[in-house]
């Protein structure tokens, strides 16, 4: 029968969902806060996982994830940045107005996440007017989506599936 330990469940969940938040992990593995904290400290101490702590948010990654990939994976877990990145895979480069219209978000929300993606060096802005946003490493993003978020390909346009095939 399936004799998987709590620790193995936690490790497997983190490997399958890089960038998962602490509370999400608690719910998915069905472990209480105190017990989860114990395992997370133990796994971090033994260098099995890496933890990113930012302003009250704890994100967990397996130790095998490169630091440069952590930012991309973190943003793929957030709806609006994920929409922006997928859109820019399909379209190469778009203006602010085009992005706002296509992801159907307010200009302020779009601006907020574009700034975060630029700061994380996932996106850049062209120097030529009208300014256009583009991905810095489309191939890396595509590889990470294929590995960790294949459902994005299934739910996106046929164009995106063609890009990855």
C-alpha positions as CSV (number, residue, x, y, z in Angstrom):
1,X,0.0,0.0,0.0
2,X,1.0,3.6,-0.2
3,X,3.2,4.3,2.8
4,X,4.3,7.8,2.0
5,X,5.4,9.8,5.1
6,X,4.2,13.3,5.9
7,X,7.7,14.6,5.1
8,X,7.7,12.9,1.7
9,X,4.2,14.4,0.9
10,X,5.5,17.9,1.7
11,X,8.6,17.4,-0.4
12,X,6.6,16.1,-3.3
13,X,4.1,18.9,-3.1
14,X,6.8,21.5,-3.1
15,X,8.6,19.8,-6.0
16,X,5.4,19.7,-8.0
17,X,4.3,23.2,-7.1
18,X,7.4,25.4,-6.9
19,X,6.7,28.7,-5.2
20,X,3.8,27.3,-3.3
21,X,2.8,29.5,-0.3
22,X,2.9,28.1,3.2
23,X,-0.9,28.2,3.7
24,X,-1.5,26.6,0.3
25,X,0.9,23.8,1.3
26,X,-0.9,23.3,4.6
27,X,-4.2,22.9,2.9
28,X,-3.0,20.6,0.1
29,X,-1.2,18.3,2.4
30,X,-3.8,18.6,5.2
31,X,-1.3,19.4,8.0
32,X,-1.8,21.9,10.8
33,X,0.3,25.1,11.1
34,X,2.6,23.8,14.0
35,X,3.4,20.5,12.4
36,X,4.0,22.1,9.0
37,X,6.3,24.7,10.6
38,X,8.3,21.8,12.2
39,X,8.8,20.0,8.8
40,X,9.6,23.2,6.9
41,X,12.3,24.2,9.4
42,X,13.7,20.7,9.2
43,X,13.7,20.6,5.4
44,X,15.3,24.0,5.1
45,X,18.0,23.1,7.7
46,X,18.8,19.9,5.7
47,X,18.8,22.0,2.5
48,X,16.1,20.0,0.8
49,X,14.0,23.1,0.2
50,X,14.7,26.8,-0.2
51,X,12.4,29.4,1.3
52,X,11.7,32.9,0.0
53,X,10.5,35.3,2.6
54,X,9.0,38.6,1.4
55,X,6.7,40.9,3.4
56,X,4.8,38.2,5.2
57,X,4.7,35.8,2.4
58,X,6.6,32.5,2.6
59,X,7.2,30.7,-0.7
60,X,8.7,27.3,-0.9
61,X,10.9,25.8,-3.6
62,X,12.8,22.5,-3.9
63,X,16.6,23.0,-3.6
64,X,17.0,22.0,-7.2
65,X,15.3,25.2,-8.5
66,X,17.7,27.8,-9.7
67,X,17.4,31.2,-8.1
68,X,16.9,32.9,-11.4
69,X,13.9,30.6,-12.1
70,X,12.3,31.3,-8.7
71,X,11.0,34.7,-9.7
72,X,9.4,33.4,-12.9
73,X,7.8,30.5,-11.0
74,X,6.6,32.8,-8.3
75,X,4.8,35.1,-10.8
76,X,3.3,32.1,-12.7
77,X,1.4,31.4,-9.5
78,X,-0.3,34.9,-9.6
79,X,-3.1,35.3,-12.0
80,X,-2.4,38.8,-13.5
81,X,1.4,38.4,-14.1
82,X,0.7,34.9,-15.5
83,X,-1.8,36.4,-18.0
84,X,0.8,39.1,-19.0
85,X,3.6,36.6,-19.5
86,X,1.5,34.2,-21.5
87,X,0.2,37.0,-23.6
88,X,3.8,38.2,-24.3
89,X,4.8,34.6,-25.3
90,X,2.1,34.7,-27.9
91,X,2.5,38.2,-29.1
92,X,6.2,39.0,-28.7
93,X,5.8,42.7,-27.8
94,X,2.8,44.8,-26.9
95,X,2.0,48.4,-25.8
96,X,0.7,49.1,-22.3
97,X,-2.8,49.8,-23.8
98,X,-2.8,46.5,-25.7
99,X,-1.8,44.5,-22.6
100,X,-4.4,46.2,-20.5
101,X,-7.2,45.5,-23.0
102,X,-6.2,41.9,-23.6
103,X,-5.9,40.8,-20.0
104,X,-9.0,42.8,-19.1
105,X,-7.5,44.5,-16.0
106,X,-7.5,48.1,-14.9
107,X,-4.6,50.3,-16.0
108,X,-3.5,50.6,-12.4
109,X,-3.4,46.8,-11.8
110,X,-1.6,46.3,-15.2
111,X,0.9,49.0,-14.3
112,X,1.5,47.5,-10.9
113,X,2.3,44.1,-12.2
114,X,4.3,45.3,-15.2
115,X,6.5,47.2,-12.8
116,X,7.0,44.1,-10.7
117,X,7.9,42.0,-13.7
118,X,10.4,44.6,-15.0
119,X,12.0,44.9,-11.5
120,X,12.3,41.0,-11.5
121,X,14.0,41.3,-14.9
122,X,11.3,39.1,-16.5
123,X,10.2,41.9,-18.8
124,X,11.8,44.9,-20.4
125,X,10.6,47.9,-22.3
126,X,11.7,48.9,-25.8
127,X,13.4,52.2,-26.2
128,X,11.5,52.9,-29.5
129,X,8.2,54.8,-29.3
130,X,5.5,53.6,-28.8
131,X,7.1,51.8,-25.9
132,X,6.4,48.1,-26.0
133,X,6.8,45.4,-23.3
134,X,8.7,42.2,-24.1
135,X,9.9,39.1,-22.4
136,X,13.6,38.9,-21.6
137,X,13.8,35.1,-21.9
138,X,10.9,33.6,-23.7
139,X,12.6,30.2,-24.0
140,X,13.2,29.9,-20.3
141,X,9.6,30.9,-19.5
142,X,8.3,28.4,-22.0
143,X,10.5,25.6,-20.4
144,X,9.2,26.4,-16.9
145,X,5.6,26.5,-18.0
146,X,6.0,23.1,-19.8
147,X,7.7,21.6,-16.7
148,X,5.6,23.1,-13.8
149,X,2.4,24.6,-15.3
150,X,1.4,22.5,-18.3
151,X,-2.3,23.4,-17.7
152,X,-1.5,26.9,-19.0
153,X,-0.7,25.4,-22.4
154,X,-4.0,23.4,-22.3
155,X,-6.1,26.5,-21.5
156,X,-4.4,29.0,-23.8
157,X,-4.7,29.5,-27.5
158,X,-3.6,27.0,-30.0
159,X,-0.8,29.5,-30.9
160,X,0.8,28.9,-27.4
161,X,0.7,25.1,-27.9
162,X,2.4,25.5,-31.2
163,X,5.2,27.7,-29.7
164,X,6.1,24.9,-27.2
165,X,5.8,22.0,-29.6
